[in-house]
Amino acid sequence: MRIISGELKGRRLKSFQGQTIRPTSDKVKGAIFNVLNTKVQSARVLDLFAGTGGLALEALSRGAGSAVLVDMSRQAVQLIQENIKLLGNPVQAHVIHEDACRFIRRYTGAKFDLVFMDPPYHQNLVETLLPDLQGKVNQNGVIVAETGKDEMFSAEPFVIRIVKEYGDSKVWFLQNP
């Protein structure tokens, strides 16, 4: 796993051994950022279920202004912090050790321009979190949610703009109506 473009292009990131966390592949990550294109520039990024931190760190490499990475796994938080150190400790990366649902429900800070959600598959977490994200995503902001290929959900209060399939995964691009 690596940073595939931007200022930190080519830098390797640490990943987990085994299957406890399923990082987004470089192929899928590249496809996501091709769709996002200029939406990343100067964006305030939120990465829920951050895992290795790969998506938020890729966004920072491509010019995002800041990133908040949230994961409830102590092992994931430690790995994210190691990956941030490997990239030279970008000060705009803030790691939070907390359950994603609890974090977003209590969050009262500035709105986000770009939200990544790659939760464990088949637990309905995307649909559970979307109502709580209302009012926390800027009008032109984008939510990128990754689910299992066979999963469906109600996008309310957001609108589905694009859906792409990659192997066993489906990537959803959502926006405010």
C-alpha positions as CSV (number, residue, x, y, z in Angstrom):
1,M,0.0,0.0,0.0
2,R,1.4,3.4,-1.0
3,I,0.5,7.0,-1.7
4,I,-0.2,7.0,-5.4
5,S,-0.1,10.7,-6.3
6,G,0.6,14.2,-5.1
7,E,3.4,15.6,-2.9
8,L,4.1,12.3,-1.1
9,K,3.7,10.1,-4.2
10,G,5.4,6.7,-3.9
11,R,5.8,6.7,-0.1
12,R,4.9,3.3,1.3
13,L,2.4,3.0,4.1
14,K,2.3,0.2,6.8
15,S,-0.7,-2.1,6.7
16,F,-2.1,-4.8,9.0
17,Q,-1.1,-8.4,8.9
18,G,-4.1,-10.7,8.5
19,Q,-7.7,-9.8,7.8
20,T,-8.8,-7.7,10.8
21,I,-8.8,-4.5,8.6
22,R,-9.5,-4.3,4.9
23,P,-7.5,-1.4,3.5
24,T,-8.7,0.2,0.2
25,S,-6.5,-1.1,-2.6
26,D,-4.4,1.2,-4.6
27,K,-6.5,0.5,-7.7
28,V,-9.7,1.5,-5.9
29,K,-8.1,4.5,-4.2
30,G,-6.9,5.7,-7.6
31,A,-10.3,5.4,-9.1
32,I,-11.9,7.3,-6.1
33,F,-9.5,10.2,-6.5
34,N,-10.0,10.3,-10.3
35,V,-13.7,10.9,-9.6
36,L,-13.0,13.4,-6.9
37,N,-10.5,15.3,-9.0
38,T,-10.3,19.0,-7.9
39,K,-12.7,18.4,-4.9
40,V,-9.6,17.4,-2.9
41,Q,-7.8,20.8,-3.1
42,S,-7.8,22.6,0.3
43,A,-10.6,20.3,1.5
44,R,-11.4,19.6,5.1
45,V,-11.4,15.8,5.2
46,L,-13.1,13.4,7.6
47,D,-12.0,9.7,7.4
48,L,-14.4,7.5,9.5
49,F,-13.3,3.9,10.1
50,A,-9.9,5.2,9.0
51,G,-8.1,1.8,9.3
52,T,-4.6,2.5,7.9
53,G,-5.3,6.1,7.2
54,G,-4.6,5.5,3.5
55,L,-7.6,7.5,2.1
56,A,-7.1,10.6,4.2
57,L,-3.3,10.6,3.8
58,E,-3.7,10.3,0.0
59,A,-6.0,13.3,0.2
60,L,-3.4,15.3,2.1
61,S,-0.8,14.3,-0.5
62,R,-3.1,15.7,-3.2
63,G,-3.5,19.0,-1.5
64,A,-6.3,18.6,1.1
65,G,-6.1,21.3,3.8
66,S,-6.6,19.1,6.8
67,A,-7.8,15.6,7.8
68,V,-9.5,14.1,10.8
69,L,-9.0,10.3,11.0
70,V,-11.3,8.4,13.3
71,D,-11.1,4.7,14.3
72,M,-12.2,2.9,17.4
73,S,-9.4,0.2,17.1
74,R,-6.3,1.0,19.2
75,Q,-4.3,-1.0,16.8
76,A,-5.6,1.1,13.8
77,V,-4.9,4.3,15.6
78,Q,-1.3,3.2,16.4
79,L,-0.8,2.2,12.7
80,I,-2.3,5.5,11.5
81,Q,0.1,7.4,13.7
82,E,3.0,5.3,12.4
83,N,2.0,6.1,8.8
84,I,1.8,9.8,9.6
85,K,5.3,9.6,11.0
86,L,6.5,7.9,7.8
87,L,5.1,10.8,5.8
88,G,6.9,13.4,7.9
89,N,4.2,14.2,10.5
90,P,1.9,16.4,8.5
91,V,0.4,18.8,11.2
92,Q,-2.9,18.9,9.3
93,A,-3.6,15.2,10.2
94,H,-5.5,14.7,13.5
95,V,-6.1,11.1,14.7
96,I,-9.0,10.4,17.1
97,H,-9.5,7.1,18.9
98,E,-13.2,6.8,19.1
99,D,-16.2,5.0,17.7
100,A,-17.2,6.7,14.4
101,C,-20.9,6.8,15.3
102,R,-20.2,8.4,18.7
103,F,-17.7,10.9,17.2
104,I,-20.0,12.2,14.4
105,R,-23.0,12.4,16.8
106,R,-21.1,14.7,19.2
107,Y,-19.1,16.6,16.6
108,T,-19.8,20.4,16.6
109,G,-16.8,21.8,14.7
110,A,-16.4,23.2,11.2
111,K,-18.1,21.4,8.3
112,F,-16.3,18.9,6.1
113,D,-15.8,19.1,2.4
114,L,-14.9,15.4,1.9
115,V,-15.9,12.4,4.0
116,F,-14.6,8.9,3.6
117,M,-16.5,6.0,5.1
118,D,-15.1,2.5,4.8
119,P,-16.8,0.6,7.6
120,P,-17.0,-3.1,8.1
121,Y,-19.2,-4.6,5.4
122,H,-22.7,-5.9,6.1
123,Q,-23.4,-3.9,9.3
124,N,-25.5,-1.1,7.8
125,L,-23.1,1.5,9.2
126,V,-23.3,3.8,6.2
127,E,-27.0,4.2,6.4
128,T,-26.8,4.5,10.2
129,L,-24.4,7.4,9.9
130,L,-25.8,9.4,7.0
131,P,-28.5,11.2,9.0
132,D,-25.9,12.2,11.6
133,L,-23.7,13.7,8.9
134,Q,-26.4,16.1,7.8
135,G,-25.3,19.6,8.7
136,K,-21.7,18.5,9.1
137,V,-20.9,18.3,5.3
138,N,-20.6,21.5,3.2
139,Q,-23.2,22.1,0.5
140,N,-20.8,21.0,-2.3
141,G,-19.2,18.4,-0.1
142,V,-18.8,14.8,-1.1
143,I,-19.2,11.6,0.9
144,V,-17.4,8.6,-0.4
145,A,-18.8,5.3,1.1
146,E,-17.4,1.9,0.5
147,T,-19.6,-1.2,1.0
148,G,-19.8,-4.8,0.0
149,K,-20.8,-5.3,-3.6
150,D,-24.2,-6.8,-2.6
151,E,-25.1,-4.0,-0.1
152,M,-27.7,-1.3,-0.7
153,F,-28.8,1.5,1.6
154,S,-31.0,4.6,1.8
155,A,-28.8,7.7,1.1
156,E,-31.2,10.1,2.8
157,P,-30.7,12.9,3.4
158,F,-28.0,12.9,0.7
159,V,-28.2,12.1,-3.0
160,I,-26.3,9.3,-4.8
161,R,-24.3,10.8,-7.7
162,I,-22.1,7.9,-8.8
163,V,-21.8,4.2,-7.9
164,K,-18.8,2.1,-9.0
165,E,-18.1,-1.6,-8.5
166,Y,-14.6,-2.9,-7.9
167,G,-14.3,-6.7,-7.2
168,D,-16.2,-7.4,-4.0
169,S,-16.6,-3.7,-3.2
170,K,-19.0,-0.9,-4.2
171,V,-18.0,2.8,-3.9
172,W,-20.8,5.3,-3.5
173,F,-20.3,9.1,-4.1
174,L,-23.0,11.1,-2.3
175,Q,-23.7,14.8,-2.1
176,N,-26.2,17.2,-0.4
177,P,-29.3,17.6,-2.6
